[in-house]
Amino acid sequence: MIRKNPKLKGFTLIEIMVAMFAFTLIITASSQIFTRAFAGYRNTKYIQRDIENAQFILNSIAKELRTSSIVNPASGGPTTVTSVKFYDHSQGICFNYRITGGNLEVAKANSTGVSDCRSLSLGGYSVVSTGTVTGDFYVRPSDDSPLVVGKITIALQVREGSAHTATIQTTASLRDYGNVGL
């Protein structure tokens, strides 16, 4: 004989629908959190790469500037420019760095001194940056009247893509004391 139990154990359709709805909400919220976390991580990595590239470039320029004399702009008070020309006494090289068209570029040639560098017309620029670079050089040439030790502040904004921009700045003091009569 088969007995029918009027109270069968199990879930109703409504209970299953409520559980599935709650589970869907939790999964959707979790996926949004992970998506935003990964996007933030990716953005941070891009900014870090931009800063590392800019730091490498700025350190190289600063090292060259420390043993150099400014050729252009040659004299006067502090000025802000997008191009700076200098003669590196330690290497005997005339450099011209410029920020143009979203790039930081350099042209260089062997030179015998500041006056020779001043008359050189440098060409053959090569790009030394990655991404889009904007910024300027704040130049204060060394001067013997009044006695002023020169310095250059380089401020760059580097970006790859439109979502992030890295800003970096450095200042290099010139050590051309003997060359300008200090």
N, C-alpha and C positions, 0 to 999 in steps of 0.2 A: 504494500500500500504506500502511495506517495503522499507525503504531507506538504502542504503549501504553507510557507511562512509569510504572513502578510507584511512583516517588517524586514525587508531585505536590506543588508548592509551595503553601502556604496555612496557615490557622489551623484548629486543631481546635476543636470545640465547647467543650471545657473551657478552652482558652486565651481564647476570647471571653468566657465566663462570668466568669473571673477578672478580666479587664480591665474588664468592666462593673461588677463588684462594687467594684473599686478606684476607678473613676471615680465611682460612687454615693457611696462614703464621702467622697471629697474634696469633692464638691458639697454634701453634707449638712453637713459640718464648716464649709465656707465660708459657707453660708447661715446657720448658727447664729451665727457670728462677726459677720456683717453685721447680723443681727437684733438682737443684743445691743448692738452699737455704735450703731445707730439709736435703740434704746430709751434708752440712756444719754444720747445727744445730746438727745432729746426731753425727758427728765427735767431735764437741765441748763437747757434753754431755759425750761421752766416755772418752775424755781426762780429763774432770772435775771429773768423777768418779774415774779414775786412780789416780789423784792427791789427792783426798780426802782419798782414801785408803792408799796411801803412807804417807800422812800427819799423819794419825792416828797411823800408825806403827812407824814412826819416832818420834812422840811425846811420845809414850810409851817407846821406847828405850832410848830416851834422859832423860826422868824422872828417869828411872832405873840407867842410867850412872851417873847422878849428885851426887848420894850418894854412888858411887862405887869406887873401885880400880881396875885397869887393872891387870889381871893375865897373859894373853898371848895375844900379845907379851909383855913380862914383863919389859924389860928395853931397853936402847939404844935410839937412835934418832928417829925422826918421821919415820914411815913406813906405807906402803899401803898394806893392807891384805884383804882377803875375809872372814876371820873369826876372831872374837874377843871374848875373855873369860874374864869375870870380876866378882868380888864379890860385891854384893850390901849390904853395911853395915846396911842400914835401914831395910831390910827385912830378912837378914841372908840367902840369896840365891845366889848360884853360877849360872851364866848364860853363855851360849855360843851361840852367834848369828853367822850364816854363810850364805853366798850367794852361792848356788850351784844348778846346774841343772835347772836354771831359777826360783828358789824359794828362798825366805828369810825364814830361819828356825831357831828355837830356841830349846835348850835343857836346862833344869834347874834342880837343886837339892838343898835341904837344905844343909847348910854348916856352920861350926863354925868360919871360918875366911879365910883370904887370903891364908895362907899356906895350909889349908884343901882344899880349892877350887883348888889350884894349883895341888894337887895330885889327885883330882877327875877325873875320866874318864866318862864324860857325854855321854849319849846315849839317844835314844828315842826322836829324833828330831821331832818337829811338824812344819808344814808350817804355817806362820803367814801372808802371802801375798796372793794377788790375781793377776792373770795375770802372765806374764813373767817378772821376776825381774833380772836385772844385776846391777853391781855396786861394790863398795868397801868401806872399812873403812880406813880412814887416822888416825892413832893412834899415840899419843904423851903421853906416860905414865907420871904420876907424878914422880918427882925425888927430892931427898933432896941434891944431889950434882951434878951439881949446882941446886939451888932451882928453880924448874919448876913445875908449876901447869899443870896437864895433861888435855888433851882434845881429843875428837874424832870427826872427821867430817865424816858423813855418806852421801854418794852420791848414789842415786838409779835412775835407768831408769826403768819405769814400762810401760808395754804395754799389751793390750788385742787385739789380731789381728795384722795385719801387716800395717794397715793404719795410726796408730797414736802411738806416744811414749810420755810419760810424764817424765820429769826429775825433780828431787827434791833433795834438800840437806839441811842438818842441822848440826850444830856443838854444842856439849855439853861440857862444862867445868866440870872437876871433882872437887868435893868438899871433897876430902879425905885428907885435909891438916894435920890433927892430926894423921891420920893413916900412913902417910909416913914421919912424922917428920918435916913438914913444919910449 
